[in-house]
Amino acid sequence: MFIMDRSIMADGETSAEEKRRWTGPPEAQELEERMTCLRLLFEDAADDRILARRELGAAADEFLLRLTTRQQALTREYSRLANLKRPLDLSGMTEADRAAEAERLREEKLQKARQLQDQGDMSGARECEGLARIIDFDVKQGGEYLNSICCVGNIYTFDHTEESPVGPMRFTNRPWQDKMCVNCASINILSVKIACSDIDFPIQVYGTVVARDCIDYKCVYLFRRDNDHCQLISSNEESLILTGPKRGLALWYGADYVQTDLWVKDRQGHCKQFSKGIVRIPGTANQVFDKCEPETVSLATRLSTVDVTYDVVECAVEATVAAEVTQGEFFGAMTAHTTRSKRRIVLFDSQVGGDKCHGIEVTPRWNGGHEFVLTLGDATICVKVTWSMVDPRL
């Protein structure tokens, strides 16, 4: 599955999810409340100064001196408390420490949910319970952060592991003039690489990488392997072998996301969490389409930094490619690229290189499809390309 630029064809196609900082020792909340009180007292003192000069005139000098002294004392106390709230040095934190802190944060959220429930605030209680499922702690994230998406309609009922039921070719048989369709931008995920590893290469990687788009924000798998089928990564130049997405990813006014839950298995068979978190790809409201250059977003968590490289296609159409070897055997790779970006997307790779390269240009369409036959040596391959609009709505 890859995305073509439909505009070329016309010529001839923190919020809550942002990472959050750990603010210091357990008494940080109490310090915050004291600092808020100090701010209010400081403002009251300033108001008293104005009132005194207005009503008492020259007789207010002594009173103003006391107020000035009071303000200075408040300022010193505020600065002292602010220094206590500086982020701690987390560099010596062990994995056990990290896991314990993550569990403490989850329990804290659940405790807050119980308090809100006792107060009759069921909406707030359910939101806290939903956040408790995805709140996490990681030194590389600066402390507390969310490891999955939270900008969903109801975080309490949202299943973060559910696969999107929406498939490809939704509008293949619908006339493109149909006003019920809303064509939008899309993204092609070009590669997912382990840019940096705290464990020496080579490494055996398994787990999942999923995309979440504005159609339903459910899992669209890009990479999925269990610990019996790890991928061997020998260097940071190698990409994970992506097997998705299964459909075009709609990029509308919000944002799309790529989420990792990767593990490594050592030679003794022990498993460690390698990457867990989520990166944001901004929607069309924040995109500039003058250039067609790939962009890379990075996610530093656990034992690695993962780079996700993608490009945005404006006014996109979805191309679903099916290939069948009808005669002989085929060894080699099949790739595709869009008109605007020549960065090739691997559709199939037998991991056996060939010495010949054959290419076919196909003009993008709103719907319908193309079918053609390739002859490569002794092999005959029937290739079918099916087109569909990319609509952000269900």
PABAKE-929725 format. One record per residue (C-alpha): residue number from 1; y, z, x. Coordinates in Angstrom, 1 decimal. Example, Ala and Ser with C-alpha at 12.3 -4.5 7.8 and 13.67 -1.06 7.14 Angstrom:
REM PABAKE-929725
{1 {-4.5 7.8 12.3}}
{2 {-1.1 7.1 13.7}}
This chain:
REM PABAKE-929725
{1 {0.0 0.0 0.0}}
{2 {3.4 -0.9 1.4}}
{3 {6.9 -1.7 0.0}}
{4 {8.8 -4.9 0.2}}
{5 {12.5 -5.4 -0.2}}
{6 {13.2 -7.1 -3.5}}
{7 {16.8 -7.9 -2.7}}
{8 {15.6 -10.5 -0.1}}
{9 {13.8 -12.3 -2.9}}
{10 {17.0 -12.8 -4.7}}
{11 {18.1 -15.1 -1.9}}
{12 {14.9 -16.9 -1.6}}
{13 {13.7 -9.0 -2.1}}
{14 {19.8 24.2 0.5}}
{15 {19.4 24.8 -1.6}}
{16 {16.3 26.7 -2.1}}
{17 {14.0 24.3 -0.3}}
{18 {16.1 24.3 2.9}}
{19 {14.7 26.6 5.6}}
{20 {16.1 30.1 5.5}}
{21 {16.9 32.5 8.3}}
{22 {15.3 35.9 8.8}}
{23 {18.2 38.4 8.7}}
{24 {16.8 41.2 10.8}}
{25 {15.2 44.6 10.3}}
{26 {13.7 45.8 6.9}}
{27 {16.9 47.7 6.1}}
{28 {18.9 44.4 6.0}}
{29 {19.3 44.5 2.3}}
{30 {20.8 48.0 2.4}}
{31 {23.2 46.9 5.2}}
{32 {24.2 43.9 3.1}}
{33 {25.0 46.2 0.1}}
{34 {27.1 48.5 2.4}}
{35 {29.0 45.5 3.8}}
{36 {29.7 44.3 0.3}}
{37 {31.2 47.7 -0.6}}
{38 {33.3 47.6 2.6}}
{39 {34.7 44.2 1.7}}
{40 {35.7 45.5 -1.8}}
{41 {37.3 48.6 -0.2}}
{42 {39.2 46.4 2.2}}
{43 {40.5 44.2 -0.6}}
{44 {41.5 47.3 -2.6}}
{45 {43.4 48.6 0.5}}
{46 {45.3 45.3 0.8}}
{47 {46.2 45.4 -2.9}}
{48 {47.4 49.0 -2.5}}
{49 {49.7 47.9 0.3}}
{50 {51.4 45.2 -1.9}}
{51 {51.7 47.7 -4.8}}
{52 {53.2 50.4 -2.5}}
{53 {55.9 48.1 -1.1}}
{54 {56.8 46.8 -4.6}}
{55 {57.1 50.3 -6.2}}
{56 {58.0 52.8 -3.5}}
{57 {60.1 50.7 -1.1}}
{58 {61.0 52.5 2.2}}
{59 {59.3 55.7 1.1}}
{60 {56.0 53.9 1.3}}
{61 {56.0 53.6 5.1}}
{62 {53.8 56.7 5.7}}
{63 {51.4 55.6 3.0}}
{64 {51.2 52.1 4.5}}
{65 {50.4 53.6 7.9}}
{66 {47.4 55.4 6.4}}
{67 {46.3 52.2 4.6}}
{68 {46.5 50.3 7.9}}
{69 {44.4 52.9 9.7}}
{70 {41.9 52.7 6.8}}
{71 {41.7 48.9 7.1}}
{72 {41.1 49.1 10.8}}
{73 {38.3 51.6 10.4}}
{74 {36.7 49.4 7.7}}
{75 {37.0 46.4 10.0}}
{76 {35.2 48.2 12.9}}
{77 {32.4 49.4 10.6}}
{78 {32.0 45.9 9.1}}
{79 {31.7 44.5 12.7}}
{80 {29.1 47.1 13.6}}
{81 {27.0 46.3 10.6}}
{82 {27.3 42.6 11.2}}
{83 {25.9 43.1 14.7}}
{84 {22.9 44.9 13.3}}
{85 {22.2 41.9 11.1}}
{86 {21.9 39.5 14.0}}
{87 {18.6 37.6 14.0}}
{88 {16.0 39.3 16.1}}
{89 {14.3 37.8 19.1}}
{90 {11.0 36.5 17.7}}
{91 {9.7 34.9 20.9}}
{92 {7.1 37.7 21.5}}
{93 {5.6 37.5 18.0}}
{94 {1.9 37.0 17.9}}
{95 {0.0 35.0 15.3}}
{96 {-1.2 38.3 13.8}}
{97 {2.4 39.5 13.6}}
{98 {3.5 36.3 12.0}}
{99 {0.7 36.4 9.3}}
{100 {1.6 40.1 8.6}}
{101 {5.3 39.3 8.2}}
{102 {4.4 36.3 5.9}}
{103 {2.2 38.6 3.8}}
{104 {5.0 41.2 3.6}}
{105 {7.5 38.6 2.3}}
{106 {5.0 37.5 -0.4}}
{107 {4.4 41.1 -1.5}}
{108 {8.2 41.6 -1.5}}
{109 {8.6 38.7 -3.9}}
{110 {5.8 39.9 -6.1}}
{111 {7.4 43.4 -6.2}}
{112 {10.7 41.8 -7.2}}
{113 {8.8 39.9 -10.0}}
{114 {7.4 43.1 -11.3}}
{115 {10.8 44.7 -11.4}}
{116 {12.3 41.8 -13.2}}
{117 {9.4 41.9 -15.7}}
{118 {10.0 45.6 -16.4}}
{119 {13.6 44.8 -17.0}}
{120 {12.7 42.1 -19.5}}
{121 {13.7 39.1 -17.4}}
{122 {10.6 37.0 -17.7}}
{123 {12.3 33.9 -16.4}}
{124 {13.3 35.5 -13.2}}
{125 {10.0 37.2 -12.8}}
{126 {8.1 33.9 -13.1}}
{127 {10.4 32.3 -10.6}}
{128 {9.8 35.0 -8.1}}
{129 {6.0 34.7 -8.6}}
{130 {6.3 30.9 -8.0}}
{131 {8.2 31.4 -4.8}}
{132 {5.7 34.0 -3.6}}
{133 {3.1 31.3 -3.4}}
{134 {5.1 29.2 -1.0}}
{135 {7.2 31.7 1.0}}
{136 {6.1 31.9 4.6}}
{137 {7.2 33.0 8.0}}
{138 {7.3 31.1 11.3}}
{139 {9.0 31.7 14.6}}
{140 {9.8 27.9 14.9}}
{141 {11.4 27.9 11.5}}
{142 {13.6 30.8 12.5}}
{143 {11.7 33.3 10.3}}
{144 {11.5 33.1 6.6}}
{145 {11.0 29.7 5.0}}
{146 {9.4 27.8 2.2}}
{147 {6.3 25.8 3.2}}
{148 {6.3 23.6 0.0}}
{149 {8.5 22.1 -2.5}}
{150 {10.5 24.3 -4.9}}
{151 {12.8 21.9 -6.7}}
{152 {10.5 21.3 -9.6}}
{153 {11.0 22.0 -13.3}}
{154 {8.9 25.1 -13.5}}
{155 {7.8 26.6 -10.2}}
{156 {5.7 29.2 -11.9}}
{157 {3.3 26.6 -13.5}}
{158 {3.6 23.8 -10.8}}
{159 {0.4 23.2 -8.9}}
{160 {1.2 22.5 -5.3}}
{161 {-2.3 21.1 -4.6}}
{162 {-2.6 18.7 -7.6}}
{163 {-2.9 15.0 -6.7}}
{164 {-0.6 12.6 -8.4}}
{165 {-2.4 10.8 -11.2}}
{166 {0.1 7.9 -11.0}}
{167 {-1.5 4.8 -9.4}}
{168 {-0.3 1.4 -8.2}}
{169 {0.5 -1.7 -10.2}}
{170 {2.0 0.1 -13.2}}
{171 {4.3 -2.8 -14.0}}
{172 {2.3 -5.8 -12.7}}
{173 {1.8 -7.2 -16.2}}
{174 {5.3 -6.3 -17.6}}
{175 {8.1 -8.9 -17.6}}
{176 {10.7 -7.9 -15.0}}
{177 {13.5 -8.6 -17.5}}
{178 {12.2 -5.7 -19.6}}
{179 {15.1 -3.3 -19.8}}
{180 {12.7 -0.4 -20.0}}
{181 {12.1 -0.8 -16.3}}
{182 {14.4 0.9 -13.7}}
{183 {14.0 -0.6 -10.3}}
{184 {14.9 1.8 -7.4}}
{185 {14.6 2.2 -3.7}}
{186 {11.4 3.2 -1.9}}
{187 {10.2 4.3 1.5}}
{188 {7.5 3.1 3.8}}
{189 {5.9 5.8 5.9}}
{190 {5.5 4.0 9.2}}
{191 {3.9 6.8 11.3}}
{192 {3.1 10.5 11.6}}
{193 {2.8 11.7 15.2}}
{194 {2.2 14.9 17.0}}
{195 {5.4 14.8 19.1}}
{196 {4.8 18.1 20.7}}
{197 {1.8 20.4 20.9}}
{198 {1.4 24.0 22.2}}
{199 {-2.2 23.1 22.8}}
{200 {-3.0 20.7 25.6}}
{201 {-4.1 17.2 24.6}}
{202 {-6.7 15.9 23.7}}
{203 {-6.9 17.8 20.4}}
{204 {-9.0 17.4 17.3}}
{205 {-6.8 17.4 14.2}}
{206 {-7.8 17.7 10.5}}
{207 {-6.1 18.8 7.3}}
{208 {-3.6 16.9 5.0}}
{209 {-0.3 15.2 5.1}}
{210 {1.1 14.4 1.6}}
{211 {4.2 12.6 0.3}}
{212 {6.0 13.9 -2.8}}
{213 {8.3 11.6 -4.7}}
{214 {10.6 11.9 -7.7}}
{215 {8.0 10.4 -10.1}}
{216 {6.1 13.7 -10.4}}
{217 {6.4 15.5 -7.0}}
{218 {2.6 15.8 -6.9}}
{219 {0.5 15.1 -3.9}}
{220 {0.2 11.5 -2.7}}
{221 {-2.1 11.7 0.3}}
{222 {-1.1 10.0 3.5}}
{223 {-3.7 11.7 5.7}}
{224 {-6.8 13.8 4.6}}
{225 {-9.7 14.9 6.7}}
{226 {-12.0 17.9 6.7}}
{227 {-13.1 19.8 9.8}}
{228 {-16.3 17.7 10.1}}
{229 {-14.2 14.5 10.4}}
{230 {-11.4 15.4 12.8}}
{231 {-9.2 12.8 14.4}}
{232 {-9.1 13.0 18.2}}
{233 {-5.5 12.8 19.4}}
{234 {-5.2 12.1 23.2}}
{235 {-1.4 12.1 23.6}}
{236 {1.9 12.3 21.7}}
{237 {2.0 8.5 21.6}}
{238 {-0.9 8.3 19.2}}
{239 {-0.3 8.4 15.4}}
{240 {-2.4 10.0 12.8}}
{241 {-4.5 7.4 11.0}}
{242 {-2.9 7.2 7.6}}
{243 {-4.9 6.1 4.6}}
{244 {-2.1 6.2 2.1}}
{245 {0.1 6.2 0.1}}
{246 {-2.0 4.8 -2.8}}
{247 {1.2 3.6 -4.6}}
{248 {4.8 2.9 -3.9}}
{249 {7.0 6.0 -3.4}}
{250 {10.0 6.0 -5.6}}
{251 {13.2 7.2 -3.8}}
{252 {15.9 7.9 -6.5}}
{253 {19.0 10.1 -6.4}}
{254 {17.1 13.2 -5.4}}
{255 {14.9 13.2 -2.4}}
{256 {11.3 12.5 -1.3}}
{257 {9.3 14.9 0.9}}
{258 {6.5 14.8 3.4}}
{259 {4.4 18.0 3.6}}
{260 {1.9 18.9 6.4}}
{261 {-1.0 21.3 6.4}}
{262 {-2.8 20.4 9.6}}
{263 {-5.3 22.3 11.7}}
{264 {-6.9 22.0 15.1}}
{265 {-10.5 22.7 16.1}}
{266 {-11.2 23.8 19.7}}
{267 {-14.3 23.1 21.7}}
{268 {-15.9 26.3 20.5}}
{269 {-15.4 25.2 16.9}}
{270 {-12.6 27.7 16.2}}
{271 {-9.9 26.5 13.9}}
{272 {-6.1 27.3 14.1}}
{273 {-3.3 26.2 11.8}}
{274 {-1.4 23.5 13.6}}
{275 {1.4 22.5 11.3}}
{276 {2.5 23.8 7.9}}
{277 {5.8 22.9 6.2}}
{278 {7.8 20.3 4.5}}
{279 {10.5 17.8 5.5}}
{280 {13.1 16.2 3.3}}
{281 {14.0 12.5 3.0}}
{282 {17.3 12.2 1.3}}
{283 {17.7 10.0 -1.9}}
{284 {19.8 6.9 -2.5}}
{285 {22.9 9.0 -3.1}}
{286 {22.9 9.9 0.6}}
{287 {21.6 6.7 2.1}}
{288 {23.4 3.8 3.7}}
{289 {21.6 0.5 3.6}}
{290 {23.7 -1.6 6.0}}
{291 {21.1 -1.1 8.7}}
{292 {17.4 -1.5 8.4}}
{293 {16.3 0.7 11.1}}
{294 {13.4 3.3 11.0}}
{295 {14.4 6.9 10.8}}
{296 {12.5 9.9 12.0}}
{297 {12.5 13.5 10.7}}
{298 {10.8 16.3 12.6}}
{299 {9.0 19.4 11.5}}
{300 {8.5 22.2 14.1}}
{301 {6.0 24.9 12.8}}
{302 {3.0 26.9 14.1}}
{303 {1.7 25.1 17.2}}
{304 {3.3 21.7 17.0}}
{305 {6.2 19.5 16.2}}
{306 {5.4 16.6 13.9}}
{307 {7.5 13.4 13.7}}
{308 {7.5 11.4 10.5}}
{309 {9.0 7.9 10.9}}
{310 {9.9 5.9 7.8}}
{311 {12.2 3.2 6.6}}
{312 {14.0 2.9 3.3}}
{313 {13.7 -0.3 1.2}}
{314 {16.5 -0.8 -1.3}}
{315 {15.7 -2.5 -4.6}}
{316 {12.0 -2.3 -3.8}}
{317 {8.9 -3.9 -5.1}}
{318 {5.4 -2.5 -4.6}}
{319 {2.8 -4.7 -2.9}}
{320 {-0.9 -3.8 -3.3}}
{321 {-3.1 -5.7 -0.9}}
{322 {-6.8 -6.2 -1.4}}
{323 {-9.0 -8.1 1.2}}
{324 {-12.6 -9.1 0.8}}
{325 {-14.8 -10.7 3.6}}
{326 {-16.7 -13.3 1.6}}
{327 {-18.4 -14.8 4.6}}
{328 {-19.3 -13.7 8.1}}
{329 {-17.9 -10.6 9.7}}
{330 {-14.4 -9.5 10.6}}
{331 {-13.4 -7.4 13.5}}
{332 {-9.7 -6.6 14.1}}
{333 {-6.7 -5.3 12.3}}
{334 {-4.7 -6.3 9.2}}
{335 {-1.0 -5.4 9.2}}
{336 {2.0 -6.1 7.0}}
{337 {5.8 -5.9 7.3}}
{338 {8.8 -6.5 5.2}}
{339 {11.4 -9.2 5.6}}
{340 {14.1 -6.8 6.7}}
{341 {12.0 -4.7 9.0}}
{342 {9.5 -6.2 11.4}}
{343 {7.8 -2.8 12.0}}
{344 {4.2 -3.5 11.2}}
{345 {2.2 -1.3 8.8}}
{346 {-1.5 -1.1 9.5}}
{347 {-3.6 -1.9 6.4}}
{348 {-7.0 -2.1 8.1}}
{349 {-8.2 -1.6 11.7}}
{350 {-11.8 -2.0 12.7}}
{351 {-10.8 -0.6 16.1}}
{352 {-12.2 -3.6 17.7}}
{353 {-9.5 -5.9 19.1}}
{354 {-9.4 -9.6 18.5}}
{355 {-7.9 -12.4 20.6}}
{356 {-6.3 -14.3 17.7}}
{357 {-3.5 -13.5 15.3}}
{358 {-3.0 -15.2 12.0}}
{359 {-0.1 -14.6 9.6}}
{360 {0.9 -15.6 6.1}}
{361 {4.3 -15.2 4.6}}
{362 {4.4 -14.2 1.0}}
{363 {7.6 -14.2 -1.1}}
{364 {8.0 -10.9 -3.0}}
{365 {7.9 -10.9 -6.7}}
{366 {8.7 -8.5 -9.5}}
{367 {5.2 -8.7 -11.0}}
{368 {2.1 -10.9 -11.0}}
{369 {0.3 -11.7 -7.7}}
{370 {-0.8 -14.1 -5.0}}
{371 {-4.3 -15.0 -3.9}}
{372 {-5.3 -17.0 -0.8}}
{373 {-8.2 -17.5 1.6}}
{374 {-8.1 -16.9 5.4}}
{375 {-10.6 -18.4 7.8}}
{376 {-10.9 -16.5 11.1}}
{377 {-13.6 -17.9 13.2}}
{378 {-16.9 -17.4 11.3}}
{379 {-15.3 -15.1 8.8}}
{380 {-13.8 -16.0 5.5}}
{381 {-11.4 -13.5 3.9}}
{382 {-10.1 -13.5 0.4}}
{383 {-6.7 -11.7 0.2}}
{384 {-5.0 -10.8 -3.0}}
{385 {-1.4 -9.4 -3.2}}
{386 {-0.4 -7.8 -6.4}}
{387 {3.3 -7.0 -7.2}}
{388 {4.9 -4.3 -9.3}}
{389 {8.3 -2.8 -9.7}}
{390 {8.9 0.7 -8.4}}
{391 {10.1 2.8 -11.4}}
{392 {11.1 6.5 -10.8}}
{393 {10.0 7.5 -14.3}}
{394 {6.6 8.3 -15.7}}
